[in-house]
């Protein structure tokens, strides 16, 4: 993995985290779109972790 790929993934994670925060403020914890965004963020974080565990 090069630094550009890492930066892009970090940016994606930060963007997804911010979107999750915004959705949570708007809809609350149990709303479907909040849960969907949380799962999306989890997958990005898992992808990040897999890159560093190999």
Backbone as CSV, one residue per row, in Angstrom:
resi,resn,N_x,N_y,N_z,CA_x,CA_y,CA_z,C_x,C_y,C_z
1,UNK,0.839,-1.180,0.000,0.000,0.000,0.000,0.879,1.235,0.000
2,UNK,0.531,2.203,-0.830,1.297,3.440,-0.828,0.570,4.513,-0.021
3,UNK,1.238,5.639,0.175,0.683,6.704,1.004,-0.589,7.300,0.430
4,UNK,-0.706,7.369,-0.917,-1.909,7.914,-1.536,-3.127,7.057,-1.225
5,UNK,-2.979,5.741,-1.282,-4.084,4.847,-0.957,-4.482,4.996,0.508
6,UNK,-3.500,5.106,1.370,-3.757,5.264,2.800,-4.500,6.568,3.057
7,UNK,-4.053,7.650,2.427,-4.683,8.950,2.610,-6.125,8.902,2.125
8,UNK,-6.346,8.288,0.989,-7.693,8.182,0.454,-8.598,7.402,1.401
9,UNK,-8.137,6.293,1.915,-8.939,5.507,2.849,-9.183,6.286,4.137
10,UNK,-8.165,6.970,4.625,-8.348,7.798,5.820,-9.381,8.895,5.576
11,UNK,-9.344,9.487,4.391,-10.324,10.520,4.051,-11.727,9.927,3.964
12,UNK,-11.832,8.740,3.393,-13.132,8.075,3.302,-13.683,7.769,4.692
13,UNK,-12.817,7.306,5.574,-13.231,6.996,6.941,-13.705,8.265,7.646
14,UNK,-12.947,9.330,7.516,-13.320,10.580,8.184,-14.631,11.130,7.619
15,UNK,-14.799,11.051,6.315,-16.035,11.516,5.691,-17.230,10.680,6.153
16,UNK,-17.059,9.377,6.205,-18.124,8.482,6.652,-18.441,8.708,8.128
17,UNK,-17.423,8.970,8.919,-17.632,9.241,10.349,-18.434,10.532,10.534
18,UNK,-18.089,11.551,9.763,-18.801,12.826,9.868,-20.250,12.676,9.417
19,UNK,-20.454,11.915,8.343,-21.823,11.685,7.868,-22.636,10.925,8.913
20,UNK,-22.026,9.938,9.549,-22.710,9.204,10.612,-23.104,10.147,11.745
21,UNK,-22.201,11.004,12.130,-22.487,11.973,13.191,-23.663,12.873,12.810
22,UNK,-23.642,13.367,11.579,-24.714,14.251,11.110,-26.065,13.528,11.073
23,UNK,-26.055,12.297,10.566,-27.296,11.523,10.512,-27.823,11.228,11.911
24,UNK,-26.916,10.905,12.823,-27.314,10.633,14.207,-27.979,11.859,14.828
25,UNK,-27.394,13.034,14.599,-27.981,14.262,15.148,-29.363,14.527,14.566
26,UNK,-29.547,14.182,13.305,-30.813,14.448,12.637,-31.891,13.424,12.978
27,UNK,-31.526,12.131,13.019,-32.524,11.071,13.124,-32.506,10.279,14.423
28,UNK,-31.422,10.335,15.171,-31.318,9.507,16.360,-30.678,8.171,16.049
29,UNK,-30.425,7.403,17.089,-29.617,6.192,16.942,-30.286,5.077,16.154
30,UNK,-31.560,4.847,16.341,-32.200,3.660,15.791,-32.694,3.759,14.364
31,UNK,-32.543,4.883,13.734,-33.050,5.054,12.365,-32.247,4.205,11.381
32,UNK,-32.928,3.675,10.372,-32.299,2.770,9.416,-31.113,3.406,8.697
33,UNK,-31.215,4.675,8.311,-30.103,5.289,7.580,-28.877,5.470,8.479
34,UNK,-29.098,5.664,9.769,-27.984,5.788,10.716,-27.290,4.429,10.866
35,UNK,-28.077,3.387,10.998,-27.502,2.052,11.132,-26.762,1.636,9.860
36,UNK,-27.318,1.982,8.718,-26.667,1.662,7.451,-25.323,2.392,7.328
37,UNK,-25.302,3.662,7.722,-24.049,4.419,7.668,-23.032,3.869,8.658
38,UNK,-23.486,3.427,9.814,-22.590,2.827,10.805,-21.950,1.560,10.247
39,UNK,-22.736,0.757,9.541,-22.189,-0.462,8.944,-21.187,-0.126,7.842
40,UNK,-21.477,0.906,7.068,-20.556,1.340,6.023,-19.231,1.793,6.639
41,UNK,-19.306,2.578,7.700,-18.103,3.033,8.400,-17.336,1.840,8.975
42,UNK,-18.036,0.896,9.549,-17.388,-0.307,10.080,-16.608,-1.037,8.998
43,UNK,-17.196,-1.147,7.815,-16.514,-1.846,6.729,-15.246,-1.102,6.305
44,UNK,-15.304,0.215,6.256,-14.098,0.988,5.934,-13.015,0.771,6.988
45,UNK,-13.409,0.768,8.245,-12.447,0.558,9.329,-11.873,-0.853,9.255
46,UNK,-12.715,-1.828,8.956,-12.224,-3.207,8.791,-11.229,-3.292,7.645
47,UNK,-11.538,-2.621,6.554,-10.627,-2.595,5.405,-9.284,-1.986,5.807
48,UNK,-9.314,-0.903,6.544,-8.107,-0.238,7.041,-7.305,-1.204,7.920
49,UNK,-7.996,-1.879,8.825,-7.312,-2.816,9.727,-6.707,-3.989,8.981
50,UNK,-7.404,-4.488,7.970,-6.868,-5.599,7.173,-5.601,-5.180,6.451
51,UNK,-5.543,-3.940,5.995,-4.353,-3.457,5.285,-3.127,-3.472,6.181
52,UNK,-3.328,-3.194,7.467,-2.201,-3.128,8.388,-1.920,-4.439,9.106
53,UNK,-2.826,-5.404,8.981,-2.556,-6.687,9.630,-1.858,-7.668,8.697
54,UNK,-1.772,-7.327,7.431,-1.117,-8.222,6.452,0.363,-7.978,6.387
